[in-house]
Amino acid sequence: MRFEFYHPGLDRTAKLSVDGTVSHSIHFSHWEGNQTPAEVKADTSTEIALNLVASPNRNLLTHGLELVTNNHFDTDGVLSVWTVLTGESALELRDQLISAAEAGDFCEFSSENGVRASIVIQGSDQASPTNDSGSPLARKLAGTNVDDDTRAYDLVLPEVENVLRHTDHYESLWREGWEQIAVTIDSFESGHSQVSEKDQGLSLITLAPEIFSTSGLDPLRHAPPFTAISRYAKGNLFLIASPVGEGWVYRLDYPYYSWAETIVRPRIERRDLTQPLAQLNQLEQTPSARWKEDTREMTSAAKFLNEDGTLAASRLQPDVVVRAFSELVQVSAAF
C-alpha cells in the first residue's frame, strides 16, 4: 500500500478513498454520500479502516488496489490512512485509534489520551472556526507552520504509532489545548457551568466566565470547548450561552457527530429555525445584530451575529432564549 494526497491528476486512477470521498475510487468513509461497503461501515472512518484490515475479505473489498488517497488533513483522516497502510498490525492500537478519531471528528471525550493525541495531530476541536494554526505535530517537525496538507501527511504519518503509544511524550503539543478542556470539565463538575436538559432533547449549556478568562480567550472571538460540552450535554440540539460583559454570546449547535453518516450514533434531523429566530429578533435589544441561521461550521445551526458575521453580545437572558427554541423542538416533535 502507498499513500498519495488527492490531486486532480488522480481522477482517472483507480484507488482507495479513505475518509474523504473522491471520484473513481472505492470508499472507506463516513462522509455523507459515501459508497463504503456495508460490511465495514462504522461511525468514524478510522473504525471503518480497522474493520477493513481485520476483514478476511480485505482483498475482495479493495479489489487488490494499492493506492490510498484522502482529500483533507485531520485526525480521523490521518488515522484511517495510517491504519490502511499499516494493515493488520494496526489492530493492536484499535482502542487508541478510535478514541483519538472520535475526539478529532466528533469532539467526544472517550479517553484523556485520545483527546490529547487528536490535539497533537490536528489541533483543537474540528468544529472550531478558530482552529487555524494547523497541525502542532507537523509544525514541530517542520520547524514552521505547515499549511500544505500533502506535507503535513508526509510529516505526521511516520509518527502516528509513537503518538498513540507515548502520548505523554508530546505534552508540549497538547498541553494548551487540553487545559481549556480540563478547566471546562472542572467547571461542570463544580456546578459553575451547567447543563439543563429541556423537553424533547434540547440542552441548555450555560458556561462560567472562567472557561474563557483563565485561558486568555474571548467568547466573542473564540469557540467554546466542544469536547467538554459534548461530555455533559445529551440532547440533539445544544444552546450554548457564554457570558460576556453585561450580555451573552449564543450559538445553537447540533451534536458534533451529526454531520457524518453514522451507524451506531442516531441520525439528527435538522430543524426549521425560521420561527424562533424571528421571535428572538423581535425581543432583541441589540439593534446592530441579528439572530441568524449559520451553517459555516459543520454542525452549527444559528448564532447571534453582527452584520459582518462576527459574534455579538445579546442582552436576552438564557431562559428567554431557551424558551423560543424549546417551543420549536416541541412543535417539531409533534409532527
N, C-alpha and C positions, 0 to 999 in steps of 0.2 A: 504494500500500500504506500502511496505517496500523496502528499497534500500540495495543492496549488490554490492560492486565494483566487476567488472568482474574478474573471475579467471577460469582456465580450468575446475575446479570442477563443474562449472555451465553449461558446454557444453550440457549436456543431459537434462537440466531442462528447461521447458517452461517459458518464461519470456518476459518482455518488454525491448527492447534495445533502450535506449533514448540517442540521439546524436550519439554516436558511434554505429557501426553495428557489432553484434556478431551472432554466429550460434544459431539455434534452438530458435528463438525469433521473436516477432513482432516488426518491425522497426518503430520508430518515429524519423527520422533522415534526415539531408540534405547532408550527405556524399554520394559521388558517389557510385552507385551500390546499394543504399538502396531500400527497398521494402515497403516504407511507404504508407499507404492507401491514394489514390488520394484526397479524400475529406478533408484531414487535411494538405496537403503539403503546405509548405511555405519556405521562404528563409533561416531562421535560425531555428535550432532545438527548440529553446525556443518558437518561434511563432507556430511551429508545436504542441508543448506541450500545448500551450494555446488554440489552435483550438481543441485539443483533450478534454481538461477538459470542454470546452464550448459546446461540441457536445452532442445532445440528444441521439446519438448512441454510447456513450462512452463505455458502457459495451460490445456492439457488437464489437467495434473496438479493444478492449483489450482482447476479449474472456474471460473476467472475471478474468484475471491473476492479481496477486497481487505483484509479484516480479519485481522490476525495477533494471536495471543494466546499467552501462556505462563502457567503457574501457580506458578512459583518463580523466584528470582533466584540465578544462579550464573554462572560464566564461560561454560560451554557454552551456557547459555540465552541470555545476553546476546549472544554472538557469532552464534548461529544466528538470533536475531531480527534483529540488525543486518544480517546477510547477506541475508535475505529482503527486508527493507526497502530495502536498497541496490541489490539487483539485480546485473546482470552485472558492473558495475564492481568489486564485491567480489572478483572472481576475481583481481585484481591482488595481493591480500593472502592468497591461498589458503594458502601455507605458514605464514605467521604466524598465521592464524586457526586452522588445525588444530593447530599446536603448542601454542598457548595453551589450546585446548579440551581437548587430551589432558592437559595439566598440571592443569587445573581439575577435570575429571571423573574422570580415571584416575590422578592423581598420577604422571604419566610425565614424564621429562626428555627431551623431543625437542630442545629448544634452551634456552639460557640465557634469551633474551628471551621465549620462550614461557612459561616458568615465572614470570618476573618480571611479564609482562603479566597473567597469571592472578592473581598476588598483588595487583596493583593493583586488579583488578576485584572479586574475591571474598574476598581474604584468603588464609589458608593452605590446607592440604590439605582437599579435600572430605570425606575420611574422618574428619577430626579432630573429636571432640566438643567440643574446647576452642576451636574457631573460632567464637566467639560475638560478635565485635566488629563484624560486618557488613563492608560494602564500604569499604576505605580510600579509594577514589576518591570514592564518594558522600559519605563523611564529610567529606573535604576540601572538596568543592564546596558542601556544605550548611553547613559550619561547626559541625556537631554530629553525633552518631551518628544514623544513618538506619536505623530498624527497620521501615520500611514498604516493601515490595517495589515497589509502584507508583511511589513517589517515587524509589527507587533507579534504576529503569529510566529515568525522566524525566531524571535527572541524568547517568547513565553513557552512555546510547546516543549522545548527540552527541559524546562524547569518544573513542569506540572507535577510529576511524581514527588519531587522533593517538597514542593509547596504543600501537598496533601499529607505527606508523612511527617513533615517537620515544620508545621505552620508557625510554631513559636520562634523559629529562626528568622522569620520575616516580620517580626513585631514592628520594626521601624516603618514598614509599609502599611500595616493595618491599624496601628495604634490610634491615629487621629480619627479615622472613620469609625472605629469601634467605640471610641469614647462617647460620641453623641448617642449611639445606640444604648450603651450601658447607662448613661445618665438618664435617658428616657425610661428605660426599664426600672431603674431605681425610683423615678418619679411616679410611675404607675403603681409600683409596689407600696410606696409610702402614702398613696392616695392624693398626692399633689396634682398629678394628671389623672384623668378619669375617663372610663368608657361607660356610657349609658346605653344599653341595648333597648331600642324602642320597638314598637309593634311592627310586624311584617318585615323584619330584617334590616331596619335602619339603625346604624351605630353612630351615636354622637360621641366624638373624641374631643375632649377639652384638654389642651396641653398647658402645662405650667410654664411661667416665664423663664425658669432656669434652663429649660431644654435648649433654648437658643442663647441665652446670655452667658452661660458657662463655657460655651464654645466660641463666643465672639461672633455668632451668626445673627442674621436679621430675618425675621419671619416674612418681611416684605420682599426679600431677595433670595432666600434660601428655602429649599423644600424641607418639610418635616421628616423625621426619621421613620420612613415607611416600614422598615424591618421590625422595629419595636412596636409600631402601631398594629401591624398585622398579627403580632403575637397575642394581642389582647382583644382586638375588635373581631367579632364573629358574624357580623351582618353581611348582607350582599350589597350594601350601599353605605359608604363612610362619609359622614360630615365631620370635617376636621376644623376645629376652631383654635387659633393661636392668638393669644393676647399681644397687642402692640399699642403702646401709648394709652389712649383712652378708648380704643376700639378693638376690633378683632379682624384677623385675617382668616378668610374662609376658603375652603376648597371642598368639592364633592368628588369622591373617587369611588370607582368600583374596586372590588378586591383585586390585588395586584397580579394574580394569576390569570385573570379573566380575559386577557387579550389573546390567550393561546387556546388551541384545541386541546382539551383535557379529557382524560378517560376516567380518572378517579374523582377529581375535584368537580363539583357540579357546575354546569354552564350557568352563567349570569346574564340574564336578558338586560339590554339597555332600555332606559326609560325615556319617555317624552317629558322633558323638563319645562316645556313652554309655560304652563300654568303657574307653577310655584315661582319661577324666575320673574314672571310678570308681577305676581303678588308681592314679592320681596322688593322689586324696583318701585312699587307704589309706596311701600313703607320706608324705603331707604332715605336717610337724612344726609347722605353724601352726594350732592348733585353731580360732581365731576366724575363719578364712577358708576358702573352698572353691573348687575348680576347677569352673567352671560354663560352660555354653553361654551366649554373649552375642551377640545379633544387633541390638543397639541402634544400631550403626553399619552402613553399607551393605554392608560386606564383612567385618565381624568375625565370628569363629566361636566363640571361647572366651577366657576370661581367668581369672586367679586373683583372686578378689574377696572383699571383706569382706561382712558381712551386709547392709550398706546399699547395696551395689552399687558401691562405690568400689574402686579397685585396691589390692591388698595385696602385701606382700613375701613371697615364698616362700623357704624355706631349701633347697629342692631345687636341685641343680646342673643346668645346661643339658643335660649328657649323659644324665642320668636322665629328664628331661622329653622330650627328643627321642626317646629310645628308645620311650616309650609311644606317641607319635604315629607313629613310623616303623612300628611293628607294625600300627597302624591302616591306614596307607596301603598297606602290603604286602598285607594281607588284602583290602582294597577292590579292589586291582588284580587279585587272583586271581579275582575274580568278574566 
